[in-house]
Structures are given as C-alpha cells and as structure tokens.
C-alpha cells in the first residue's frame, strides 16, 4: 500500500464526493414524487425548507470534519 496521497483513494475524499451524489438522487426522487402527485406541491414548500436546512447542516459537518482531518497531515 502506498503512502503517496495522490495514489490513495477513499476515506474522507470519497465521502465528500458521495454527498452530492446522494443529494442529487434525493432531489430526483422528491421531484418524481411531486410529478406523480404522491406529494402535494403545498407540502413540497414546507419540505423544501427542511431539506435545504438539512443540506446546509451536512455541508457544515463535512467541512468541519475535513478541517479537523486536514490539520493532522
């Protein structure tokens, strides 16, 4: 196993790359449910605010973790 940072994969960097993937999938699922009238548009406005706040919390957590891990190198 190499200690070269350019050759290592996974870890926090892989997690940071996965978060946008899950966010896009969640938004696509939510949009599909609205289009199929499973979720009324009025409720989407309420959920949209909550989803936005959860996304902001996730971003802040990842940035905080990345900052703590960056200090160890």
Rosetta blueprint (number, residue, H / E / L):
1 X L
2 X L
3 X L
4 X L
5 X L
6 X L
7 X L
8 X L
9 X L
10 X L
11 X H
12 X H
13 X H
14 X H
15 X H
16 X H
17 X H
18 X H
19 X H
20 X H
21 X H
22 X H
23 X H
24 X H
25 X H
26 X H
27 X H
28 X H
29 X H
30 X H
31 X H
32 X H
33 X H
34 X H
35 X H
36 X L
37 X L
38 X L
39 X L
40 X L
41 X H
42 X H
43 X H
44 X H
45 X H
46 X H
47 X H
48 X H
49 X H
50 X H
51 X H
52 X H
53 X H
54 X H
55 X H
56 X H
57 X H
58 X H
59 X H
60 X H
61 X H
62 X H
63 X H
64 X H
65 X H
66 X H
67 X H
68 X H
69 X H
70 X H
71 X L
72 X L
73 X L
